[in-house]
Structure formats: C-alpha cells, structure tokens
Amino acid sequence: MSSHPQQFASDNYAGICPEALAAMTLANDGSAVAYGDDEWTTRASDAFRRLFEAECEVFFVFNGTAANSLALASLCQSFHSVICSSAAHVETDECGAPEFFSNGSKLLVAPSEGGKLTPDAIRTLANSRSDIHFPKPRVVTITQPTETGQVYSRDEVLAISAVCRELGLKLHMDGARFAQACATLGCTPADITWRAGVDVLCFGGTKNGMAVGESIIFFDRALALDFDYRCKQAGQLASKMRFLSAPWVGLLDSGAWLNNARHANACATRLADALEDLPGISLMFPVQANAVFLHARPPILDGLRTKGWRFYTFIGGGARFMFAWDADPARVDSLASDIRALALEEHQERVAA
Ligand SMILES: *Cc1c(COP(=O)(O)O)cnc(C)c1O
C-alpha cells in the first residue's frame, strides 16, 4: 500500500499498469536473445503493425527525449532545420538533445497558440529565408496532444502535411501522449498518422502505463535506414530488449493503451467540470486530453500547497494537473473540493475587504 496520497503534478508520477507489468513478468522467463532479436520484440513490432494497419518499422528506446531527438536526427543533415512550436517539448524540455544528436540541425520556433502549429506558421517560417546562410528547413514536428493538452484534429494534421508535401518537408509527430489523442478523437491510429501524412511517430509508453519506454514508428520505411545504429550510438539500444518491448505487447494486445488513455482523459474532464463557474479560477486551455491548466489567484495556489497538493506552475504561472491510468476519481474529487473551498474563501475575503 502506498504511504503517500496520490498527486497529479505529472503523469510520470504513476506506477506501472497491470497489463504492462504482467507482460514484463511473462517475459522474465529464463533467457532470451539479447539486443532485440527476441520473440517479445518481434511480437511488439507486429502488434504495432496491426494497430497501425501498416508495414511500419518500429524501434524501442528508453525515453521520449531520445525518441524525438533520434527521429529528428534521422530526418536531417546537420545543415537542416526543424520547424516546431514555441511550446514544443523538443524546444523547451530536451536540453538541446535534438540539436546535439543531429550534429547541429537548428530548431526554427514558430509562435503558437496553445502549442499548435498551423499551416500558415509553417509556411511563413519555411519561406522566411532561402539563401545559403540559413539552415535549410527539412522537417516539421508537431506534438499530439500538445504540451498543454490540445489535440490536433485529423483535418488539422492533413492541412499541415499538405503544406509539408508542398514545401518538401517531412512530418514528425511527438506522441508522448499519442494514446490520449486517439482516445479524444475516436480515430484509428492510422487515420491520424500515416493516412494523414505523418512520416515518423514517437509513441509514448511511459505516460501510458509503462515503467519506461517509447517507440519510434517509421511509416516510410526508407527513412528508417540504419536507425538501429543511431540508437546504439546514442546509448539507446537495450541489451535486454525484451523488457522494453514486452510491456507494449501487454498494452496493445489487451487494449489497455486506449483504456488507460480514456481513463486519464476522463479524470481531467472530471476536474475541469467540477471547477466550472468558480470565482478566481479559470482554465488556461481547453481540456482535450489528460491535462488541466488552471489560472488561480496566488492565495488559492498557496492554499493548495498548504493542503499538501503538488503541482507545477512552469507554464504561465498556472497550476498544471496531469492524470494517468491510475488516477483515482475520489482523489480527483477531493482536489476539486479543496480548490472549490479555497476559491470561495478567497472570494469572500476579497468581497469583504
Ligand atoms: C514527457 C514528454 C516527452 C518525453 O520526455 P522524457 O522525459 O524524455 O521521456 C516528450 N514530449 C512530450 C510532449 C512530453 O510531454
């Protein structure tokens, strides 16, 4: 039993979901061939091919920073550039890893609302320079859902990929929470990736119930040439690969990947709904996935901390709450009722003053 009450500061606070853990335990049966030439890794890759209805190439790495950086590096020469939103994880939270692993490919940052790139923003940036002194645009990366929890519709992805084709750019998708986007859209994974023009997807496992691990999926198999060497050189080739791949079999074969995401999303909606029309509280972004960002007056945030709640305020000073597969609805309700009580109390004090 956990000695600490559940917190929603990050979806990385969650443990391993039963389906992923069970698969890891099953994989822990005697010995198996190392470095990915094992049955579990084959099964996981095949499960992705079934899920995406495509003969994609699949790779497994330890984390999302590596997945994004290596995927982008594989699409770029060092003199190329990558168009991303100003809120993109590759820009704000990867310590320069995309530039490092690509030997210098520059990120070209577009100002964006809610972290979403638009066809216009891409076109403007891609056409801003065409001379030899500027790094040549080569890739667009979008985050699905965005870092603040907004989901690109299928039409939005299609519109972006159309501009990419027109301008000769590849399209990469950072899907650290890709399952949550699928849950929101109710689309098949194929419909919002390769059928909508995405070339490479990083599909997050960690924020979907795994202990560790992300997969990189190349829909254009030619782009995956020698990607295994890139993973190895970057220290991302797991020697006991079966423990990185087996949890995917557990998630994908059972449908837990989608159920986990639906549950996480439902908990975010549950919190947002419970806070409607409260004085001093407002949503910073529409709630479309498993994130809730709240604007709240400083005394309310202080009060929440005093009551023991943990949360981050790194985006615009608002409080971020993230929900995972294991979010306890009763705990969500208790967060909501603490916020409600603090907001009403603070409101009354302000009215009285
Ligand atoms: C969590 C996250 C990642 C992966 O981060 P790691 O800590 O490197 O696993 C990538 N992109 C987004 C949008 C994320 O939220």
The ligand as a Gaussian input file, in Angstrom:
#p B3LYP/6-31G(d) Opt

LIG

0 1
 C        7.030000      13.627000     -21.460000
 C        7.201000      14.148000     -22.850000
 C        8.222000      13.684000     -23.684000
 C        9.247000      12.673000     -23.216000
 O       10.041000      13.103000     -22.176000
 P       11.138000      12.175000     -21.476000
 O       11.203000      12.714000     -20.101000
 O       12.398000      12.357000     -22.238000
 O       10.656000      10.766000     -21.567000
 C        8.267000      14.130000     -24.985000
 N        7.358000      15.014000     -25.452000
 C        6.371000      15.489000     -24.686000
 C        5.377000      16.433000     -25.264000
 C        6.275000      15.085000     -23.354000
 O        5.291000      15.580000     -22.593000

